[in-house]
Amino acid sequence: MYKYILDVAGGINWMALFALMTFLFVFVTSIILVFRKNNDHINHMASLPLEEDQN
């Protein structure tokens, strides 16, 4: 059925469709990973350049 729908849509390049699906997968995965990060870790990494050396 999907093949029929894409065939009727006319001239959809399979490489363009594959590139779009790959982009969407990477984008959605990165968004999920960003929102699952621990806020304490993010705040620690953000303040690293501002901390005094302990040596």
C-alpha positions as a Markdown table, in Angstrom:
| # | Residue | x | y | z |
|---|---|---|---|---|
| 1 | Met | 0.0 | 0.0 | 0.0 |
| 2 | Tyr | 2.8 | 2.5 | 0.9 |
| 3 | Lys | 4.5 | 1.7 | -2.4 |
| 4 | Tyr | 1.2 | 2.5 | -4.2 |
| 5 | Ile | 0.7 | 5.8 | -2.3 |
| 6 | Leu | 4.3 | 6.9 | -3.0 |
| 7 | Asp | 4.0 | 5.8 | -6.7 |
| 8 | Val | 0.8 | 7.8 | -7.1 |
| 9 | Ala | 2.3 | 10.8 | -5.5 |
| 10 | Gly | 4.6 | 11.0 | -8.4 |
| 11 | Gly | 8.3 | 11.1 | -8.8 |
| 12 | Ile | 9.4 | 10.8 | -5.2 |
| 13 | Asn | 13.1 | 10.1 | -5.2 |
| 14 | Trp | 13.8 | 7.1 | -2.9 |
| 15 | Met | 17.2 | 8.6 | -1.9 |
| 16 | Ala | 15.5 | 11.8 | -0.8 |
| 17 | Leu | 12.9 | 9.9 | 1.2 |
| 18 | Phe | 15.7 | 7.9 | 2.9 |
| 19 | Ala | 17.6 | 11.1 | 3.7 |
| 20 | Leu | 14.5 | 12.6 | 5.2 |
| 21 | Met | 13.7 | 9.6 | 7.3 |
| 22 | Thr | 17.3 | 9.5 | 8.5 |
| 23 | Phe | 17.3 | 13.1 | 9.4 |
| 24 | Leu | 14.0 | 12.8 | 11.3 |
| 25 | Phe | 15.3 | 9.7 | 13.2 |
| 26 | Val | 18.5 | 11.6 | 14.3 |
| 27 | Phe | 16.6 | 14.8 | 15.2 |
| 28 | Val | 13.9 | 13.0 | 17.3 |
| 29 | Thr | 16.6 | 10.9 | 19.0 |
| 30 | Ser | 18.7 | 13.9 | 19.9 |
| 31 | Ile | 15.7 | 15.8 | 21.2 |
| 32 | Ile | 14.8 | 12.8 | 23.4 |
| 33 | Leu | 18.3 | 12.5 | 24.7 |
| 34 | Val | 18.5 | 16.2 | 25.5 |
| 35 | Phe | 15.3 | 16.2 | 27.6 |
| 36 | Arg | 16.4 | 13.0 | 29.4 |
| 37 | Lys | 19.7 | 14.5 | 30.6 |
| 38 | Asn | 20.2 | 15.1 | 34.3 |
| 39 | Asn | 20.0 | 18.9 | 35.1 |
| 40 | Asp | 22.7 | 18.6 | 37.8 |
| 41 | His | 25.1 | 17.3 | 35.2 |
| 42 | Ile | 24.2 | 20.1 | 32.7 |
| 43 | Asn | 24.7 | 22.8 | 35.4 |
| 44 | His | 28.0 | 21.3 | 36.5 |
| 45 | Met | 29.3 | 21.3 | 32.9 |
| 46 | Ala | 28.1 | 24.8 | 32.3 |
| 47 | Ser | 29.9 | 26.2 | 35.3 |
| 48 | Leu | 33.2 | 24.4 | 34.7 |
| 49 | Pro | 35.0 | 27.3 | 32.9 |
| 50 | Leu | 34.0 | 29.6 | 35.7 |
| 51 | Glu | 35.3 | 27.6 | 38.7 |
| 52 | Glu | 38.6 | 28.3 | 40.4 |
| 53 | Asp | 41.4 | 25.8 | 40.1 |
| 54 | Gln | 41.7 | 23.5 | 43.1 |
| 55 | Asn | 45.4 | 22.8 | 42.6 |
